[in-house]
Amino acid sequence: MDFNKIIELASYTLPALVTGIVAYRFFELHIKNNDKKRAFLLNKQAHTESLPIRLQAYERMTLFLERINLTKLLIRVAPISSAKHDYENYLIDHIEQEFEHNLTQQIYVSEECWTIITTAKNATIQMIRKATMSDKIENADKLREVILNELLEKQSPSNAALSFIKNEVADLWY
């Protein structure tokens, strides 16, 4: 008789255990799916809210690169004296001030983009310094002329960075 009771108990317990395990797995999957859905929606909302800020950062960095483009910089910033070293320092100060004004934008652009922007800035400064070292250049006006002539042969460092920004912004849409 004990054996019959055990079988009867098992016949009630086993289906209850199977039902409990199935219900547990179902709710576990349901909760995981809800968590994934919630995370997706939060990510989508964050992306929607951050996209305008990121685009604004790319716009500001584009403006920065346009402002340090040597052709435009040399036309916009006239020499303050005839000394070539004074003009060199004046141009570099302009570039550094523009850069410092936009430092916070680095948190909105990719690391690679920021590196390319800083490389363009540093290459622009190097072009100015390299031209100033020439003994053939006696004054600020001659320095301007030499740098502008050099830019006829090769492009400004900011142009390559601008191309990278355009490609990165285009990737934001896909």
Backbone bond lengths (Angstrom), bond angles and torsions (degrees), N, CA, C in turn:
res aa  C-N    CA-C-N  psi(-1)  N-CA   C-N-CA  omega(-1)  CA-C   N-CA-C  phi
1 M - - - 1.430 - - 1.542 112.32 -
2 D 1.271 117.93 -33.25 1.458 120.47 176.57 1.522 111.57 -61.65
3 F 1.307 115.56 -36.13 1.458 119.99 -179.31 1.522 110.99 -65.93
4 N 1.311 118.25 -39.10 1.464 122.52 177.77 1.531 111.09 -64.99
5 K 1.317 115.66 -39.12 1.481 119.38 178.28 1.538 110.35 -65.11
6 I 1.329 115.46 -38.68 1.465 119.73 -179.78 1.526 109.45 -65.56
7 I 1.341 117.08 -43.28 1.465 120.95 179.04 1.529 109.96 -65.00
8 E 1.319 116.82 -42.51 1.467 120.84 178.60 1.523 110.47 -63.03
9 L 1.319 117.58 -42.99 1.472 122.11 178.23 1.531 110.26 -63.78
10 A 1.332 116.63 -42.26 1.467 121.22 178.85 1.517 110.95 -66.35
11 S 1.311 117.80 -35.89 1.460 119.91 -179.41 1.529 111.73 -67.95
12 Y 1.320 117.56 -25.71 1.471 120.14 174.87 1.529 111.52 -88.42
13 T 1.314 116.54 -36.46 1.462 121.30 -174.45 1.519 112.04 -76.15
14 L 1.310 118.27 -43.85 1.453 122.00 -177.04 1.527 112.75 -59.02
15 P 1.334 120.74 -49.85 1.471 119.09 176.28 1.536 112.66 -61.69
16 A 1.328 116.60 -35.74 1.465 119.70 178.64 1.534 110.38 -65.14
17 L 1.341 117.01 -41.32 1.466 120.78 177.68 1.522 111.50 -64.97
18 V 1.327 117.74 -44.20 1.464 121.39 178.91 1.525 109.57 -62.26
19 T 1.317 117.49 -45.35 1.464 121.68 178.00 1.528 110.57 -61.20
20 G 1.317 116.83 -41.76 1.473 121.03 178.92 1.520 111.76 -63.42
21 I 1.348 117.01 -43.35 1.468 120.98 179.72 1.522 110.60 -65.53
22 V 1.334 117.23 -43.58 1.473 120.98 178.54 1.528 110.13 -62.63
23 A 1.322 116.72 -44.15 1.473 120.20 179.23 1.530 110.60 -63.28
24 Y 1.322 117.05 -41.94 1.466 121.15 179.35 1.536 110.31 -60.84
25 R 1.350 117.45 -48.19 1.459 121.66 179.53 1.537 111.65 -62.39
26 F 1.324 115.78 -40.15 1.466 120.47 179.05 1.528 110.37 -61.81
27 F 1.326 117.45 -48.60 1.463 120.18 -179.02 1.529 111.73 -68.45
28 E 1.325 115.89 -33.41 1.458 119.33 177.35 1.534 109.93 -63.95
29 L 1.329 118.17 -46.26 1.461 122.14 177.16 1.525 111.38 -64.71
30 H 1.300 116.32 -39.52 1.462 121.15 178.92 1.535 110.64 -62.05
31 I 1.311 116.10 -44.26 1.474 120.40 179.73 1.533 110.20 -65.96
32 K 1.346 117.71 -41.86 1.470 120.46 178.22 1.523 111.04 -62.38
33 N 1.322 116.72 -42.83 1.466 119.96 178.50 1.524 111.59 -63.56
34 N 1.326 116.40 -41.11 1.472 119.73 177.46 1.525 111.07 -63.54
35 D 1.341 116.59 -40.03 1.461 119.96 178.08 1.524 111.21 -63.76
36 K 1.339 116.59 -42.50 1.467 120.38 178.15 1.522 110.90 -64.06
37 K 1.341 115.85 -41.46 1.463 120.19 180.00 1.529 110.08 -64.19
38 R 1.327 116.35 -43.26 1.471 121.23 179.31 1.522 110.08 -63.61
39 A 1.332 117.23 -43.45 1.468 120.71 178.80 1.525 110.81 -63.33
40 F 1.322 116.66 -41.50 1.464 120.94 178.43 1.528 110.60 -61.43
41 L 1.334 116.33 -46.07 1.468 119.99 -179.18 1.523 111.54 -64.97
42 L 1.329 116.85 -39.87 1.464 119.91 177.43 1.524 110.89 -64.83
43 N 1.330 116.19 -41.88 1.461 120.47 178.64 1.525 110.67 -64.31
44 K 1.322 116.15 -41.86 1.462 120.58 178.68 1.529 110.60 -62.82
45 Q 1.333 116.29 -43.21 1.462 120.13 179.35 1.528 110.64 -65.61
46 A 1.330 117.04 -42.24 1.467 120.26 178.85 1.527 110.56 -63.00
47 H 1.329 116.12 -40.82 1.465 120.00 178.45 1.526 110.74 -63.81
48 T 1.327 116.28 -42.44 1.464 120.98 179.58 1.526 111.07 -62.76
49 E 1.334 116.18 -40.04 1.461 119.77 -179.08 1.526 112.34 -76.85
50 S 1.338 117.37 -32.28 1.461 119.60 -176.53 1.527 113.19 -85.72
51 L 1.317 118.00 -20.94 1.460 120.35 -177.70 1.532 112.78 -57.27
52 P 1.328 119.65 -47.39 1.477 118.15 178.52 1.533 112.61 -61.05
53 I 1.317 117.37 -36.08 1.467 120.53 179.35 1.521 110.07 -67.89
54 R 1.344 116.33 -42.54 1.462 119.93 178.70 1.525 110.64 -64.13
55 L 1.326 116.80 -42.38 1.467 119.62 178.92 1.522 110.97 -62.82
56 Q 1.324 116.18 -38.60 1.462 119.84 177.49 1.531 110.55 -63.70
57 A 1.324 116.81 -38.36 1.467 120.18 177.77 1.529 110.55 -64.03
58 Y 1.321 116.49 -42.85 1.473 119.44 177.37 1.525 110.82 -63.66
59 E 1.326 116.83 -37.30 1.467 120.37 176.94 1.527 110.68 -62.75
60 R 1.331 115.62 -44.57 1.469 119.03 -179.45 1.517 111.75 -65.74
61 M 1.328 116.51 -37.65 1.459 119.28 179.15 1.532 110.40 -70.72
62 T 1.329 116.70 -33.14 1.466 120.23 174.78 1.524 109.79 -63.96
63 L 1.318 116.70 -44.63 1.466 120.66 177.47 1.524 110.65 -61.39
64 F 1.332 116.95 -42.47 1.465 120.80 177.58 1.533 110.44 -57.78
65 L 1.335 116.13 -48.33 1.467 119.65 -178.60 1.524 111.79 -65.17
66 E 1.321 116.62 -35.13 1.468 119.70 176.22 1.527 110.53 -67.15
67 R 1.319 116.33 -38.43 1.465 119.98 -178.23 1.529 112.65 -71.61
68 I 1.354 117.30 -27.88 1.469 118.77 178.79 1.531 111.72 -96.14
69 N 1.316 117.31 0.23 1.459 119.88 174.11 1.527 106.73 -57.64
70 L 1.318 116.20 121.83 1.470 119.83 -170.62 1.521 114.12 -57.47
71 T 1.308 117.35 -37.87 1.465 119.40 179.73 1.522 110.07 -60.28
72 K 1.312 116.27 -47.53 1.467 120.50 -178.67 1.534 111.59 -73.00
73 L 1.334 115.78 -36.79 1.470 119.96 179.79 1.526 111.23 -64.08
74 L 1.314 116.97 -44.26 1.463 120.27 -178.53 1.527 111.85 -67.08
75 I 1.302 116.74 -31.07 1.468 119.79 177.48 1.527 110.32 -75.86
76 R 1.312 116.78 -39.79 1.462 121.83 -176.49 1.534 112.66 -76.02
77 V 1.331 116.93 -37.33 1.467 120.86 -175.28 1.530 109.37 -105.39
78 A 1.298 114.46 105.06 1.470 120.39 -179.65 1.527 109.52 -81.76
79 P 1.337 116.30 153.24 1.472 119.32 178.07 1.524 111.37 -61.33
80 I 1.346 114.96 144.37 1.464 119.63 178.63 1.522 111.22 -91.41
81 S 1.342 114.96 -19.04 1.467 120.50 174.31 1.528 106.72 -151.32
82 S 1.315 115.98 179.50 1.460 118.16 -179.65 1.530 112.24 -85.19
83 A 1.322 118.09 -9.12 1.469 122.07 -179.25 1.528 110.26 -72.49
84 K 1.331 115.26 127.82 1.464 119.27 -177.11 1.530 111.96 -66.26
85 H 1.317 118.39 -34.45 1.474 120.83 -179.77 1.528 111.55 -70.54
86 D 1.321 116.98 -33.84 1.467 119.68 175.49 1.527 110.19 -64.68
87 Y 1.335 115.47 -41.84 1.475 119.71 179.50 1.529 110.75 -67.70
88 E 1.323 116.08 -40.53 1.466 120.51 176.71 1.528 110.28 -56.70
89 N 1.317 116.44 -50.97 1.471 120.88 -179.26 1.519 111.53 -63.73
90 Y 1.307 116.62 -37.34 1.464 121.36 179.56 1.536 110.94 -64.41
91 L 1.325 116.06 -44.38 1.468 120.43 178.24 1.532 110.87 -63.93
92 I 1.318 115.90 -45.40 1.469 120.11 -178.98 1.528 110.35 -64.70
93 D 1.322 116.81 -38.92 1.473 119.75 176.42 1.525 111.11 -61.00
94 H 1.329 116.64 -40.86 1.471 120.27 177.47 1.530 110.61 -60.31
95 I 1.317 115.95 -45.44 1.470 120.28 -179.48 1.518 110.41 -63.42
96 E 1.319 116.96 -45.67 1.468 120.58 -178.73 1.535 111.80 -65.02
97 Q 1.325 117.07 -38.97 1.468 119.70 177.74 1.519 110.87 -64.44
98 E 1.309 117.24 -42.79 1.471 120.86 177.05 1.527 110.29 -60.08
99 F 1.326 115.48 -43.32 1.457 120.86 -178.41 1.530 110.74 -64.33
100 E 1.330 116.54 -47.48 1.465 120.37 179.97 1.523 111.50 -62.18
101 H 1.304 116.34 -33.48 1.466 121.04 179.04 1.530 111.32 -65.18
102 N 1.326 116.38 -25.38 1.468 121.02 -176.50 1.524 113.94 -111.15
103 L 1.308 118.04 12.08 1.469 121.36 -177.34 1.529 113.56 -56.44
104 T 1.306 117.57 -37.34 1.470 120.12 -175.92 1.524 112.88 -67.79
105 Q 1.304 117.38 -16.66 1.467 120.39 -178.03 1.526 112.60 -69.04
106 Q 1.323 116.53 -14.89 1.460 119.43 -177.70 1.528 112.72 -64.04
107 I 1.323 117.77 -22.24 1.470 118.36 -179.99 1.524 112.10 -76.99
108 Y 1.326 117.66 -12.14 1.461 121.01 -178.33 1.529 113.69 -104.58
109 V 1.327 116.98 -11.03 1.462 120.19 178.79 1.525 108.79 -110.59
110 S 1.315 116.16 162.83 1.466 119.63 -178.69 1.530 110.25 -67.58
111 E 1.309 114.83 158.66 1.467 120.90 178.55 1.534 110.55 -60.17
112 E 1.316 115.96 -41.41 1.460 120.47 179.66 1.531 111.02 -63.83
113 C 1.316 116.40 -41.25 1.463 120.97 179.08 1.534 110.37 -63.64
114 W 1.325 116.33 -44.64 1.462 119.98 -179.45 1.531 110.35 -62.99
115 T 1.317 116.65 -39.91 1.462 120.81 178.66 1.528 110.46 -62.59
116 I 1.306 116.90 -42.18 1.463 120.71 179.57 1.529 110.84 -66.21
117 I 1.320 117.00 -38.32 1.469 120.73 178.25 1.526 110.79 -64.90
118 T 1.329 117.03 -46.15 1.474 119.36 179.51 1.532 110.93 -67.09
119 T 1.321 116.90 -34.27 1.470 120.15 176.33 1.526 110.29 -64.44
120 A 1.319 117.21 -41.30 1.468 120.92 177.75 1.531 110.47 -63.14
121 K 1.306 116.41 -41.87 1.471 120.36 178.26 1.527 110.21 -61.59
122 N 1.337 115.87 -48.38 1.465 120.00 -178.34 1.535 111.59 -65.93
123 A 1.320 117.46 -37.60 1.470 120.48 178.33 1.527 110.70 -66.24
124 T 1.323 116.42 -36.63 1.465 120.63 177.59 1.525 109.89 -63.85
125 I 1.322 116.39 -44.79 1.476 120.70 178.42 1.527 109.92 -62.84
126 Q 1.328 116.55 -40.80 1.470 120.34 179.33 1.522 111.40 -63.10
127 M 1.325 117.46 -38.65 1.470 120.12 177.76 1.525 110.79 -61.11
128 I 1.327 115.85 -41.52 1.468 120.25 179.10 1.525 109.87 -65.06
129 R 1.324 116.85 -47.13 1.479 120.89 -178.65 1.528 111.50 -64.10
130 K 1.321 116.73 -41.90 1.460 120.96 -179.47 1.527 110.50 -62.66
131 A 1.323 116.36 -43.52 1.472 119.74 179.33 1.527 110.97 -65.25
132 T 1.327 117.03 -36.15 1.471 120.89 -178.44 1.524 111.52 -68.01
133 M 1.326 117.48 -28.36 1.477 120.78 -177.32 1.528 113.17 -69.11
134 S 1.309 117.16 -18.84 1.465 120.38 -177.54 1.528 110.95 -65.29
135 D 1.320 114.79 134.30 1.475 120.20 178.73 1.521 111.91 -74.49
136 K 1.331 116.45 -18.23 1.460 120.76 180.00 1.521 112.31 -71.59
137 I 1.313 116.32 -18.56 1.463 120.45 -177.93 1.528 108.45 -94.44
138 E 1.330 114.92 119.30 1.465 119.53 -177.37 1.521 113.26 -100.69
139 N 1.352 117.67 -27.59 1.465 118.72 -174.53 1.535 111.28 -141.59
140 A 1.307 115.38 177.40 1.463 121.91 -175.89 1.529 112.06 -65.86
141 D 1.316 116.93 -38.95 1.470 119.82 -179.83 1.529 111.01 -64.72
142 K 1.307 116.30 -39.28 1.473 120.20 177.98 1.533 109.77 -67.35
143 L 1.322 117.23 -37.28 1.471 121.57 177.09 1.528 110.06 -60.61
144 R 1.301 115.89 -45.99 1.470 121.03 176.36 1.517 111.23 -56.40
145 E 1.319 115.57 -47.73 1.460 121.48 -177.56 1.537 111.23 -62.50
146 V 1.322 117.10 -43.63 1.470 121.38 -178.44 1.533 110.28 -65.15
147 I 1.311 117.02 -43.70 1.474 119.74 -179.42 1.528 110.19 -65.45
148 L 1.313 117.29 -43.39 1.468 120.24 179.00 1.532 111.59 -63.13
149 N 1.335 117.15 -39.13 1.467 120.40 176.69 1.526 111.28 -65.61
150 E 1.317 116.09 -37.88 1.470 120.79 178.19 1.532 110.35 -64.18
151 L 1.319 116.89 -34.86 1.463 121.05 -179.89 1.525 112.28 -72.83
152 L 1.342 117.27 -17.04 1.461 119.55 174.99 1.525 110.64 -70.46
153 E 1.336 115.82 -29.02 1.460 121.20 -178.49 1.521 113.07 -86.81
154 K 1.319 116.97 -31.66 1.467 119.85 179.52 1.524 109.15 -139.65
155 Q 1.322 115.03 159.34 1.463 118.53 -176.12 1.524 111.52 -81.74
156 S 1.300 115.28 158.76 1.453 122.60 177.84 1.536 109.15 -67.70
157 P 1.329 118.15 143.17 1.472 120.66 179.70 1.528 113.16 -57.86
158 S 1.305 116.91 -28.35 1.465 119.00 -178.38 1.529 112.34 -69.81
159 N 1.333 117.84 -21.95 1.473 120.12 179.36 1.520 112.17 -64.73
160 A 1.327 116.79 -40.65 1.472 120.11 178.88 1.528 110.09 -65.82
161 A 1.311 116.78 -40.44 1.472 120.53 178.83 1.530 110.38 -66.16
162 L 1.316 117.29 -37.66 1.468 120.71 177.41 1.528 110.86 -62.88
163 S 1.306 117.02 -40.61 1.469 120.50 177.57 1.518 110.61 -62.10
164 F 1.330 116.42 -41.29 1.463 119.87 179.11 1.527 110.70 -63.31
165 I 1.330 117.09 -43.71 1.466 120.83 178.99 1.523 110.75 -60.43
166 K 1.313 116.74 -44.10 1.470 120.20 179.58 1.526 110.86 -59.80
167 N 1.322 117.37 -42.49 1.468 120.74 178.62 1.528 111.24 -66.29
168 E 1.309 116.55 -40.49 1.474 119.64 -178.98 1.526 111.05 -67.39
169 V 1.305 117.39 -39.41 1.472 120.37 177.39 1.527 110.18 -66.70
170 A 1.308 116.81 -38.57 1.473 119.59 177.39 1.529 110.41 -62.12
171 D 1.329 117.29 -34.84 1.468 120.55 178.75 1.527 112.78 -69.90
172 L 1.318 117.51 -20.26 1.475 119.82 178.73 1.525 111.86 -65.37
173 W 1.310 116.69 -23.44 1.462 120.12 -176.52 1.513 112.24 -85.84
174 Y 1.333 117.75 -10.36 1.467 119.41 -176.78 1.505 111.93 -113.87
